[in-house]
Amino acid sequence: MNLRTAAAVGAAIGVFGVGSAFATFARVESMGKNTTYIMDDVSIFDNPANANLYSNYLIGGFGAYTDNNLQAGGNYDPQHPTFGGIFALSFGDDNNPDPKFTIGGLFGRISDLAMYFPDRVQVGSRAYVNVPETVTNFDGFLGGTFSSGDAWGLHIYIAHQDGGEMDESGDFQPSDDTHASIVQADAGVNIQTSSGTSYEASFGLARIQYGPGHYEFFDNGDFTFLAKARAFFTLDAIDGELVPAASMKLAQAPGIDDKNAQVGLGINVAMDRGFFWMGLDFVWRQFKAHDWVYDKNVAGGSWIYDARDEDGDRNWDKRSDIGGKISFGIERNIWWDWFVIRVGGQKSIMYTECDVNSKNKYSDSRYGICKDDGTFFSTNPLADGTSKDHVGFGFGINIEEKLKIDVTVAEDVLFRNPFQGEGRIFSRLDATYSF
């Protein structure tokens, strides 16, 4: 079964059934928080070869609306809107369009690697340089399929700012010491077999930099390595698929050494007018940092990298996490064929151990990734409105299998006083248009 046939089978089952589905960040956030055990277009950021499954469509969104400090009657815009598209040129015929060539791009996405940026860099006893928000934020895709339908893909992500930062009015102004940059390159394959089984693998390399000062590509830091693999095994008995998956991230940035490994098993199942998936993962992480501190007295609280002695002793603090994560998602058409509701969630339980370097002197107002030595249990955020918290709820609108609009509903929408004009109704809205 080639990739085009697999996509056609998915469409025949229904966009909410087992198979390939045009989706958005809002769909994922509403029904389980991750794409590990389902095939949808958000997975192109994990494996660029999957871009060949979603050719000739446009995608866009207003961004996340998760500000928890909204005032009654307040009005704020969502942050980090995105737009882009993927286009394909077929060299086959109507019966088998493979081989084909695919190209695409997306503007505005904030990579998960941005978590390694501090808020500020300390350059003197009371002097700090802001780490600016990146402005290029571009994902580029290049791929294709062979005559067999097996797919390959390349991906590059560039998020950069050098020499400028945004002022209070929203305009950019010169700032000589500001610098922030993420450059990432990935390659992936998607191999289909005649039995309906597919195998995926992808590998990536990234470069994370930030100020003070200006840097060449190989200056000031190390590289991050990324690897992911999964397979979809068709199970006729449950009208679904069994999905084993594994991933690894070895991230390095100034002051940061972060090692992650995850392995898990999931299923996705077609239901009457709906779709269900569930996954269970084993997770291990070792996060080390030196000269990284959280200071409550700087700008009301900021993460700071102290760059005053970059070539000196590195007094690493270490935090180790080991445990598991369970996640699920469900969506179903109700009332009309064009309307779907979604719900999902995730729960992680981790055993955490902190080891603070004895040379680091911390206080109640200034401390590192751990305040002190010790062990405890930790979990993902309970209810902060982000894509990392426990539960999600949303709905989707499907107009003639062309225009699809996905909405994540704010989790507190039913618990507010509607007469005070407080809060928000939706936390994310995305859309796709296929042609």
VORO-768371 format. One record per residue (C-alpha): residue number from 0; x, z, y. Coordinates in Angstrom, 1 decimal. Last residue first. Layout:
seq = NUM	east = X	up = Z	north = Y
...
# end
This chain:
seq = 434	east = -7.5	up = -2.4	north = 21.5
seq = 433	east = -7.3	up = 1.3	north = 21.3
seq = 432	east = -8.1	up = 3.7	north = 24.1
seq = 431	east = -6.9	up = 7.4	north = 23.9
seq = 430	east = -8.0	up = 10.4	north = 25.9
seq = 429	east = -6.8	up = 13.9	north = 26.7
seq = 428	east = -8.4	up = 17.0	north = 28.2
seq = 427	east = -6.9	up = 20.5	north = 28.1
seq = 426	east = -7.8	up = 24.1	north = 29.1
seq = 425	east = -11.5	up = 23.6	north = 29.6
seq = 424	east = -14.1	up = 25.8	north = 31.3
seq = 423	east = -11.8	up = 27.6	north = 33.8
seq = 422	east = -11.7	up = 31.1	north = 35.4
seq = 421	east = -14.0	up = 32.5	north = 38.1
seq = 420	east = -17.0	up = 31.0	north = 39.9
seq = 419	east = -18.5	up = 34.4	north = 40.4
seq = 418	east = -21.9	up = 33.6	north = 39.1
seq = 417	east = -20.6	up = 32.4	north = 35.7
seq = 416	east = -19.4	up = 35.9	north = 34.8
seq = 415	east = -16.9	up = 35.4	north = 32.1
seq = 414	east = -16.9	up = 36.0	north = 28.3
seq = 413	east = -18.2	up = 32.7	north = 27.0
seq = 412	east = -15.4	up = 30.6	north = 28.6
seq = 411	east = -12.6	up = 33.0	north = 27.4
seq = 410	east = -11.0	up = 30.6	north = 24.9
seq = 409	east = -10.9	up = 27.7	north = 27.3
seq = 408	east = -12.3	up = 24.6	north = 25.5
seq = 407	east = -9.9	up = 21.9	north = 24.3
seq = 406	east = -11.2	up = 18.5	north = 25.0
seq = 405	east = -10.6	up = 15.2	north = 23.2
seq = 404	east = -11.8	up = 11.8	north = 24.5
seq = 403	east = -11.8	up = 8.7	north = 22.3
seq = 402	east = -12.3	up = 5.2	north = 23.6
seq = 401	east = -12.2	up = 2.4	north = 21.0
seq = 400	east = -13.9	up = 3.6	north = 17.8
seq = 399	east = -17.2	up = 2.6	north = 19.4
seq = 398	east = -17.1	up = 5.6	north = 21.8
seq = 397	east = -15.8	up = 8.7	north = 20.1
seq = 396	east = -16.3	up = 12.0	north = 21.9
seq = 395	east = -14.4	up = 15.1	north = 20.9
seq = 394	east = -14.8	up = 18.9	north = 20.9
seq = 393	east = -12.8	up = 22.0	north = 21.2
seq = 392	east = -11.9	up = 25.4	north = 19.9
seq = 391	east = -8.5	up = 27.1	north = 19.3
seq = 390	east = -7.2	up = 30.3	north = 17.8
seq = 389	east = -4.0	up = 32.4	north = 17.5
seq = 388	east = -1.7	up = 31.5	north = 20.3
seq = 387	east = 1.0	up = 28.9	north = 20.5
seq = 386	east = -0.9	up = 26.1	north = 22.2
seq = 385	east = -1.4	up = 28.3	north = 25.2
seq = 384	east = -4.4	up = 30.4	north = 26.3
seq = 383	east = -2.6	up = 33.7	north = 26.2
seq = 382	east = -4.6	up = 35.2	north = 23.3
seq = 381	east = -2.6	up = 36.7	north = 20.4
seq = 380	east = 0.8	up = 35.3	north = 21.0
seq = 379	east = 2.6	up = 34.7	north = 17.7
seq = 378	east = 3.5	up = 37.7	north = 15.5
seq = 377	east = 6.1	up = 40.4	north = 15.3
seq = 376	east = 7.0	up = 43.2	north = 12.9
seq = 375	east = 9.8	up = 45.7	north = 13.9
seq = 374	east = 13.5	up = 46.3	north = 13.5
seq = 373	east = 16.0	up = 48.0	north = 15.8
seq = 372	east = 18.9	up = 47.7	north = 18.2
seq = 371	east = 18.0	up = 47.7	north = 21.9
seq = 370	east = 16.4	up = 45.7	north = 24.7
seq = 369	east = 16.4	up = 42.4	north = 22.7
seq = 368	east = 16.7	up = 38.9	north = 24.2
seq = 367	east = 18.7	up = 40.6	north = 27.0
seq = 366	east = 18.0	up = 43.4	north = 29.5
seq = 365	east = 17.5	up = 44.1	north = 33.2
seq = 364	east = 14.7	up = 46.4	north = 34.5
seq = 363	east = 14.8	up = 49.1	north = 31.9
seq = 362	east = 18.6	up = 48.9	north = 31.7
seq = 361	east = 21.2	up = 46.9	north = 29.8
seq = 360	east = 24.9	up = 47.2	north = 29.3
seq = 359	east = 26.2	up = 44.6	north = 26.9
seq = 358	east = 29.5	up = 45.6	north = 25.2
seq = 357	east = 27.7	up = 47.1	north = 22.2
seq = 356	east = 26.2	up = 43.7	north = 21.3
seq = 355	east = 22.5	up = 44.2	north = 20.7
seq = 354	east = 21.2	up = 43.6	north = 17.1
seq = 353	east = 17.5	up = 43.1	north = 16.8
seq = 352	east = 15.7	up = 42.6	north = 13.5
seq = 351	east = 12.2	up = 41.0	north = 13.2
seq = 350	east = 9.9	up = 40.8	north = 10.2
seq = 349	east = 7.5	up = 38.0	north = 11.0
seq = 348	east = 3.8	up = 37.6	north = 10.5
seq = 347	east = 2.5	up = 34.2	north = 11.8
seq = 346	east = -1.2	up = 33.4	north = 12.3
seq = 345	east = -2.6	up = 30.0	north = 13.2
seq = 344	east = -5.9	up = 28.7	north = 14.3
seq = 343	east = -8.6	up = 26.1	north = 14.1
seq = 342	east = -11.9	up = 24.8	north = 15.5
seq = 341	east = -13.2	up = 21.4	north = 16.2
seq = 340	east = -16.5	up = 19.8	north = 17.2
seq = 339	east = -17.3	up = 16.1	north = 16.9
seq = 338	east = -19.7	up = 13.7	north = 18.8
seq = 337	east = -19.9	up = 10.0	north = 18.3
seq = 336	east = -21.8	up = 10.1	north = 15.0
seq = 335	east = -24.5	up = 12.3	north = 16.6
seq = 334	east = -25.9	up = 15.7	north = 16.0
seq = 333	east = -22.7	up = 17.1	north = 14.5
seq = 332	east = -19.5	up = 15.4	north = 13.4
seq = 331	east = -17.1	up = 17.8	north = 11.9
seq = 330	east = -13.6	up = 19.2	north = 12.5
seq = 329	east = -11.5	up = 21.8	north = 10.7
seq = 328	east = -8.1	up = 23.2	north = 11.2
seq = 327	east = -5.9	up = 25.7	north = 9.4
seq = 326	east = -2.7	up = 27.7	north = 9.8
seq = 325	east = -0.7	up = 30.3	north = 7.9
seq = 324	east = 2.7	up = 31.4	north = 8.9
seq = 323	east = 5.4	up = 33.4	north = 7.0
seq = 322	east = 8.3	up = 35.7	north = 7.5
seq = 321	east = 11.8	up = 36.0	north = 8.6
seq = 320	east = 13.0	up = 36.6	north = 12.2
seq = 319	east = 16.6	up = 37.5	north = 13.3
seq = 318	east = 17.5	up = 38.4	north = 16.9
seq = 317	east = 21.2	up = 38.5	north = 17.9
seq = 316	east = 23.0	up = 39.5	north = 21.1
seq = 315	east = 26.3	up = 37.8	north = 21.5
seq = 314	east = 29.1	up = 39.1	north = 23.7
seq = 313	east = 30.9	up = 36.0	north = 24.5
seq = 312	east = 34.3	up = 36.9	north = 26.1
seq = 311	east = 35.4	up = 34.7	north = 29.0
seq = 310	east = 35.1	up = 31.0	north = 29.7
seq = 309	east = 31.6	up = 31.1	north = 31.1
seq = 308	east = 32.4	up = 34.1	north = 33.3
seq = 307	east = 30.2	up = 33.8	north = 36.4
seq = 306	east = 27.5	up = 31.7	north = 34.5
seq = 305	east = 25.0	up = 34.5	north = 34.1
seq = 304	east = 21.9	up = 32.9	north = 32.6
seq = 303	east = 18.8	up = 34.4	north = 34.1
seq = 302	east = 15.2	up = 34.8	north = 32.8
seq = 301	east = 13.1	up = 35.8	north = 35.7
seq = 300	east = 10.9	up = 38.7	north = 36.9
seq = 299	east = 9.2	up = 39.2	north = 40.2
seq = 298	east = 11.5	up = 36.8	north = 41.9
seq = 297	east = 14.6	up = 38.7	north = 40.7
seq = 296	east = 13.9	up = 42.5	north = 40.2
seq = 295	east = 12.5	up = 42.2	north = 36.7
seq = 294	east = 15.7	up = 40.7	north = 35.4
seq = 293	east = 15.6	up = 39.1	north = 31.9
seq = 292	east = 19.1	up = 38.5	north = 30.7
seq = 291	east = 21.1	up = 35.8	north = 29.0
seq = 290	east = 24.9	up = 36.3	north = 29.2
seq = 289	east = 25.1	up = 35.8	north = 25.5
seq = 288	east = 22.4	up = 34.6	north = 23.2
seq = 287	east = 21.7	up = 34.4	north = 19.5
seq = 286	east = 18.4	up = 33.4	north = 17.7
seq = 285	east = 18.3	up = 33.4	north = 13.9
seq = 284	east = 15.1	up = 32.0	north = 12.5
seq = 283	east = 13.4	up = 31.8	north = 9.1
seq = 282	east = 9.9	up = 30.6	north = 8.4
seq = 281	east = 8.0	up = 30.2	north = 5.1
seq = 280	east = 4.9	up = 28.1	north = 5.7
seq = 279	east = 1.3	up = 27.9	north = 4.5
seq = 278	east = -1.0	up = 25.0	north = 5.5
seq = 277	east = -4.7	up = 24.2	north = 5.7
seq = 276	east = -6.7	up = 21.1	north = 6.5
seq = 275	east = -10.3	up = 20.1	north = 6.9
seq = 274	east = -12.1	up = 16.9	north = 7.8
seq = 273	east = -15.7	up = 15.9	north = 8.6
seq = 272	east = -18.8	up = 13.9	north = 8.1
seq = 271	east = -19.1	up = 15.1	north = 4.5
seq = 270	east = -15.6	up = 16.4	north = 3.8
seq = 269	east = -12.2	up = 14.8	north = 3.6
seq = 268	east = -9.4	up = 17.2	north = 2.6
seq = 267	east = -6.0	up = 18.0	north = 3.9
seq = 266	east = -3.6	up = 20.2	north = 2.0
seq = 265	east = -0.5	up = 22.2	north = 2.9
seq = 264	east = 2.9	up = 23.3	north = 1.6
seq = 263	east = 5.8	up = 24.8	north = 3.5
seq = 262	east = 9.4	up = 25.0	north = 4.5
seq = 261	east = 10.8	up = 26.1	north = 7.8
seq = 260	east = 14.4	up = 26.6	north = 9.1
seq = 259	east = 15.5	up = 27.5	north = 12.6
seq = 258	east = 19.0	up = 28.3	north = 14.1
seq = 257	east = 19.3	up = 29.0	north = 17.8
seq = 256	east = 22.6	up = 29.4	north = 19.6
seq = 255	east = 22.2	up = 29.9	north = 23.4
seq = 254	east = 24.5	up = 30.8	north = 26.3
seq = 253	east = 24.7	up = 27.2	north = 27.5
seq = 252	east = 22.7	up = 25.2	north = 24.9
seq = 251	east = 22.8	up = 25.0	north = 21.1
seq = 250	east = 20.0	up = 24.2	north = 18.7
seq = 249	east = 20.2	up = 23.9	north = 15.0
seq = 248	east = 16.7	up = 22.9	north = 14.0
seq = 247	east = 15.4	up = 22.4	north = 10.4
seq = 246	east = 12.2	up = 21.1	north = 8.9
seq = 245	east = 10.4	up = 21.0	north = 5.5
seq = 244	east = 7.1	up = 19.7	north = 4.3
seq = 243	east = 5.0	up = 19.5	north = 1.2
seq = 242	east = 1.6	up = 17.8	north = 1.7
seq = 241	east = -1.2	up = 17.5	north = -0.9
seq = 240	east = -3.8	up = 15.0	north = 0.0
seq = 239	east = -7.6	up = 14.6	north = -0.1
seq = 238	east = -10.6	up = 13.6	north = -2.0
seq = 237	east = -10.3	up = 16.9	north = -3.9
seq = 236	east = -9.9	up = 15.4	north = -7.4
seq = 235	east = -8.5	up = 12.2	north = -6.0
seq = 234	east = -5.3	up = 14.0	north = -4.9
seq = 233	east = -3.1	up = 11.6	north = -2.9
seq = 232	east = 0.4	up = 12.9	north = -2.3
seq = 231	east = 1.6	up = 12.9	north = 1.3
seq = 230	east = 5.3	up = 13.7	north = 1.8
seq = 229	east = 7.3	up = 15.6	north = 4.4
seq = 228	east = 10.8	up = 15.6	north = 6.1
seq = 227	east = 12.2	up = 16.9	north = 9.3
seq = 226	east = 15.7	up = 17.2	north = 10.8
seq = 225	east = 17.0	up = 18.2	north = 14.3
seq = 224	east = 20.5	up = 18.8	north = 15.5
seq = 223	east = 21.2	up = 20.2	north = 19.0
seq = 222	east = 24.5	up = 19.5	north = 20.7
seq = 221	east = 27.0	up = 21.6	north = 22.6
seq = 220	east = 27.6	up = 22.7	north = 26.1
seq = 219	east = 29.3	up = 22.2	north = 29.5
seq = 218	east = 30.3	up = 18.5	north = 29.8
seq = 217	east = 29.7	up = 15.7	north = 27.3
seq = 216	east = 27.1	up = 13.9	north = 29.4
seq = 215	east = 28.7	up = 14.4	north = 32.7
seq = 214	east = 27.8	up = 17.4	north = 34.7
seq = 213	east = 26.7	up = 18.4	north = 38.2
seq = 212	east = 26.9	up = 22.0	north = 39.6
seq = 211	east = 25.1	up = 25.1	north = 38.6
seq = 210	east = 23.5	up = 24.0	north = 36.5
seq = 209	east = 21.6	up = 22.9	north = 33.3
seq = 208	east = 22.4	up = 21.0	north = 30.1
seq = 207	east = 20.7	up = 20.3	north = 26.8
seq = 206	east = 21.8	up = 17.4	north = 24.5
seq = 205	east = 19.8	up = 16.3	north = 21.5
seq = 204	east = 20.4	up = 14.7	north = 18.1
seq = 203	east = 17.6	up = 13.8	north = 15.8
seq = 202	east = 16.8	up = 13.0	north = 12.1
seq = 201	east = 13.6	up = 11.9	north = 10.5
seq = 200	east = 12.1	up = 11.7	north = 7.0
seq = 199	east = 8.8	up = 10.6	north = 5.7
seq = 198	east = 7.4	up = 9.8	north = 2.2
seq = 197	east = 4.1	up = 8.2	north = 1.5
seq = 196	east = 2.0	up = 8.3	north = -1.7
seq = 195	east = -0.9	up = 5.8	north = -2.0
seq = 194	east = 0.0	up = 4.8	north = -5.5
seq = 193	east = 1.6	up = 1.6	north = -4.4
seq = 192	east = 4.2	up = 3.5	north = -2.5
seq = 191	east = 4.7	up = 3.9	north = 1.3
seq = 190	east = 8.0	up = 4.7	north = 3.0
seq = 189	east = 8.0	up = 6.1	north = 6.6
seq = 188	east = 11.5	up = 6.2	north = 8.2
seq = 187	east = 12.9	up = 8.0	north = 11.2
seq = 186	east = 15.5	up = 7.9	north = 14.0
seq = 185	east = 15.8	up = 10.3	north = 16.9
seq = 184	east = 17.6	up = 10.5	north = 20.2
seq = 183	east = 17.3	up = 13.4	north = 22.7
seq = 182	east = 18.6	up = 13.8	north = 26.3
seq = 181	east = 17.6	up = 17.0	north = 28.1
seq = 180	east = 18.8	up = 17.7	north = 31.7
seq = 179	east = 18.7	up = 20.2	north = 34.4
seq = 178	east = 20.9	up = 20.4	north = 37.5
seq = 177	east = 20.7	up = 22.3	north = 40.8
seq = 176	east = 23.9	up = 23.0	north = 42.6
seq = 175	east = 23.7	up = 20.5	north = 45.5
seq = 174	east = 20.1	up = 21.2	north = 46.5
seq = 173	east = 18.4	up = 18.3	north = 48.2
seq = 172	east = 14.7	up = 18.5	north = 48.8
seq = 171	east = 11.7	up = 17.3	north = 46.7
seq = 170	east = 8.2	up = 17.7	north = 48.1
seq = 169	east = 5.6	up = 20.0	north = 46.7
seq = 168	east = 5.0	up = 22.0	north = 49.9
seq = 167	east = 6.7	up = 25.1	north = 48.4
seq = 166	east = 9.9	up = 23.1	north = 47.7
seq = 165	east = 10.7	up = 21.0	north = 44.7
seq = 164	east = 14.3	up = 20.7	north = 43.6
seq = 163	east = 17.2	up = 18.3	north = 44.0
seq = 162	east = 20.7	up = 17.5	north = 43.0
seq = 161	east = 20.2	up = 16.4	north = 39.4
seq = 160	east = 17.0	up = 16.3	north = 37.5
seq = 159	east = 16.5	up = 14.9	north = 34.0
seq = 158	east = 14.2	up = 14.6	north = 31.1
seq = 157	east = 15.1	up = 11.7	north = 28.8
seq = 156	east = 13.6	up = 11.3	north = 25.3
seq = 155	east = 14.6	up = 8.6	north = 22.9
seq = 154	east = 12.9	up = 7.4	north = 19.8
seq = 153	east = 13.7	up = 5.0	north = 17.0
seq = 152	east = 11.4	up = 3.9	north = 14.2
seq = 151	east = 11.4	up = 2.5	north = 10.7
seq = 150	east = 8.4	up = 1.5	north = 8.5
seq = 149	east = 7.8	up = 0.4	north = 5.0
seq = 148	east = 5.0	up = -2.2	north = 4.9
seq = 147	east = 6.7	up = -4.3	north = 2.2
seq = 146	east = 7.2	up = -7.2	north = 4.7
seq = 145	east = 9.2	up = -4.7	north = 6.8
seq = 144	east = 7.8	up = -2.6	north = 9.6
seq = 143	east = 8.9	up = -2.0	north = 13.1
seq = 142	east = 10.2	up = 0.4	north = 15.6
seq = 141	east = 11.1	up = 1.2	north = 19.2
seq = 140	east = 9.8	up = 4.2	north = 21.1
seq = 139	east = 10.6	up = 5.7	north = 24.5
seq = 138	east = 9.6	up = 9.1	north = 25.7
seq = 137	east = 10.1	up = 9.8	north = 29.4
seq = 136	east = 10.3	up = 13.1	north = 31.3
seq = 135	east = 12.0	up = 11.7	north = 34.5
seq = 134	east = 11.2	up = 14.8	north = 36.7
seq = 133	east = 12.9	up = 17.8	north = 35.2
seq = 132	east = 12.0	up = 21.2	north = 36.8
seq = 131	east = 14.9	up = 22.7	north = 38.6
seq = 130	east = 17.0	up = 25.6	north = 37.4
seq = 129	east = 17.3	up = 27.8	north = 40.5
seq = 128	east = 20.7	up = 29.0	north = 41.6
seq = 127	east = 21.3	up = 32.7	north = 42.0
seq = 126	east = 23.5	up = 34.8	north = 44.3
seq = 125	east = 23.4	up = 38.6	north = 44.2
seq = 124	east = 26.7	up = 39.4	north = 42.4
seq = 123	east = 27.5	up = 35.7	north = 42.3
seq = 122	east = 26.7	up = 32.5	north = 40.3
seq = 121	east = 23.6	up = 33.6	north = 38.4
seq = 120	east = 21.6	up = 30.8	north = 36.9
seq = 119	east = 17.8	up = 30.8	north = 37.3
seq = 118	east = 14.6	up = 30.2	north = 35.4
seq = 117	east = 16.5	up = 29.8	north = 32.1
seq = 116	east = 16.2	up = 26.4	north = 30.2
seq = 115	east = 16.2	up = 26.8	north = 26.4
seq = 114	east = 12.4	up = 26.5	north = 26.2
seq = 113	east = 12.8	up = 23.0	north = 27.6
seq = 112	east = 13.6	up = 22.0	north = 24.0
seq = 111	east = 9.9	up = 22.0	north = 23.2
seq = 110	east = 9.8	up = 18.8	north = 25.2
seq = 109	east = 7.6	up = 18.4	north = 28.3
seq = 108	east = 5.6	up = 15.1	north = 28.2
seq = 107	east = 5.3	up = 13.3	north = 31.6
seq = 106	east = 5.6	up = 9.6	north = 30.8
seq = 105	east = 5.0	up = 8.0	north = 27.4
seq = 104	east = 6.5	up = 4.8	north = 25.9
seq = 103	east = 6.0	up = 2.1	north = 23.4
seq = 102	east = 7.5	up = -0.7	north = 21.3
seq = 101	east = 6.5	up = -2.0	north = 17.9
seq = 100	east = 7.7	up = -5.1	north = 15.9
seq = 99	east = 5.8	up = -6.4	north = 12.9
seq = 98	east = 6.4	up = -7.4	north = 9.3
seq = 97	east = 3.7	up = -7.0	north = 8.3
seq = 96	east = 0.3	up = -8.5	north = 9.5
seq = 95	east = -1.0	up = -8.8	north = 5.9
seq = 94	east = -4.3	up = -10.5	north = 5.5
seq = 93	east = -4.6	up = -11.8	north = 9.0
seq = 92	east = -1.1	up = -13.2	north = 9.0
seq = 91	east = 2.4	up = -11.8	north = 9.4
seq = 90	east = 4.8	up = -11.7	north = 12.4
seq = 89	east = 2.9	up = -9.0	north = 14.3
seq = 88	east = 3.7	up = -7.8	north = 17.8
seq = 87	east = 2.9	up = -4.2	north = 18.5
seq = 86	east = 2.1	up = -2.1	north = 21.6
seq = 85	east = 2.2	up = 1.7	north = 22.2
seq = 84	east = 1.0	up = 3.4	north = 25.3
seq = 83	east = 1.6	up = 5.9	north = 28.1
seq = 82	east = 0.2	up = 8.7	north = 30.2
seq = 81	east = 0.9	up = 12.4	north = 30.7
seq = 80	east = -0.2	up = 15.2	north = 33.0
seq = 79	east = 2.3	up = 18.1	north = 33.4
seq = 78	east = 0.2	up = 20.9	north = 34.8
seq = 77	east = -3.6	up = 21.3	north = 35.3
seq = 76	east = -4.7	up = 21.5	north = 38.9
seq = 75	east = -5.7	up = 24.7	north = 40.5
seq = 74	east = -9.0	up = 25.8	north = 42.2
seq = 73	east = -9.9	up = 29.4	north = 42.9
seq = 72	east = -13.5	up = 30.5	north = 43.2
seq = 71	east = -12.6	up = 33.9	north = 41.8
seq = 70	east = -8.8	up = 33.9	north = 41.4
seq = 69	east = -7.0	up = 32.3	north = 38.5
seq = 68	east = -4.1	up = 34.3	north = 37.2
seq = 67	east = -4.2	up = 33.2	north = 33.6
seq = 66	east = -3.0	up = 29.6	north = 34.3
seq = 65	east = -3.6	up = 27.7	north = 31.1
seq = 64	east = -4.7	up = 24.2	north = 32.3
seq = 63	east = -2.4	up = 22.0	north = 30.2
seq = 62	east = -2.1	up = 18.3	north = 31.1
seq = 61	east = -4.5	up = 15.8	north = 32.6
seq = 60	east = -4.1	up = 13.4	north = 29.6
seq = 59	east = -3.2	up = 9.9	north = 28.7
seq = 58	east = -3.0	up = 7.5	north = 25.7
seq = 57	east = -3.2	up = 3.7	north = 25.4
seq = 56	east = -3.4	up = 1.8	north = 22.2
seq = 55	east = -2.0	up = -1.3	north = 20.6
seq = 54	east = 0.0	up = 0.1	north = 17.7
seq = 53	east = -0.8	up = 3.5	north = 16.1
seq = 52	east = 0.6	up = 3.2	north = 12.6
seq = 51	east = 3.9	up = 1.7	north = 13.8
seq = 50	east = 4.5	up = 4.8	north = 15.9
seq = 49	east = 4.8	up = 6.7	north = 12.6
seq = 48	east = 8.5	up = 5.5	north = 12.4
seq = 47	east = 9.2	up = 7.8	north = 15.4
seq = 46	east = 8.9	up = 10.9	north = 13.2
seq = 45	east = 8.3	up = 14.3	north = 14.9
seq = 44	east = 7.3	up = 12.9	north = 18.3
seq = 43	east = 5.2	up = 10.2	north = 16.4
seq = 42	east = 3.3	up = 13.1	north = 14.8
seq = 41	east = 1.0	up = 13.2	north = 17.9
seq = 40	east = -0.5	up = 9.9	north = 16.5
seq = 39	east = -2.1	up = 11.6	north = 13.6
seq = 38	east = -1.3	up = 12.3	north = 10.0
seq = 37	east = -2.1	up = 15.9	north = 8.9
seq = 36	east = 0.0	up = 18.6	north = 7.4
seq = 35	east = 2.7	up = 19.3	north = 10.0
seq = 34	east = 0.6	up = 18.4	north = 13.0
seq = 33	east = 0.4	up = 21.8	north = 14.7
seq = 32	east = -1.9	up = 24.1	north = 16.7
seq = 31	east = -4.7	up = 24.4	north = 14.1
seq = 30	east = -7.7	up = 22.6	north = 15.3
seq = 29	east = -8.1	up = 22.8	north = 19.1
seq = 28	east = -4.4	up = 22.4	north = 20.0
seq = 27	east = -4.1	up = 19.3	north = 17.8
seq = 26	east = -7.2	up = 17.7	north = 19.3
seq = 25	east = -6.0	up = 18.5	north = 22.8
seq = 24	east = -2.5	up = 17.1	north = 22.1
seq = 23	east = -4.2	up = 13.8	north = 21.2
seq = 22	east = -5.5	up = 12.0	north = 18.2
seq = 21	east = -5.9	up = 8.5	north = 16.7
seq = 20	east = -6.3	up = 9.1	north = 13.0
seq = 19	east = -4.4	up = 7.9	north = 10.0
seq = 18	east = -5.9	up = 9.0	north = 6.7
seq = 17	east = -8.3	up = 11.7	north = 5.4
seq = 16	east = -11.5	up = 11.8	north = 7.4
seq = 15	east = -12.3	up = 12.3	north = 11.1
seq = 14	east = -11.5	up = 8.8	north = 12.1
seq = 13	east = -13.7	up = 7.6	north = 9.3
seq = 12	east = -13.1	up = 6.8	north = 5.6
seq = 11	east = -12.9	up = 3.1	north = 6.6
seq = 10	east = -10.5	up = 3.9	north = 9.4
seq = 9	east = -8.2	up = 5.8	north = 7.1
seq = 8	east = -8.3	up = 2.9	north = 4.6
seq = 7	east = -7.4	up = 0.5	north = 7.5
seq = 6	east = -4.4	up = 2.7	north = 8.5
seq = 5	east = -3.2	up = 2.7	north = 4.9
seq = 4	east = -3.5	up = -1.1	north = 4.7
seq = 3	east = -1.5	up = -1.5	north = 7.9
seq = 2	east = 1.2	up = 0.8	north = 6.5
seq = 1	east = 1.6	up = -1.1	north = 3.3
seq = 0	east = 0.0	up = 0.0	north = 0.0
# end
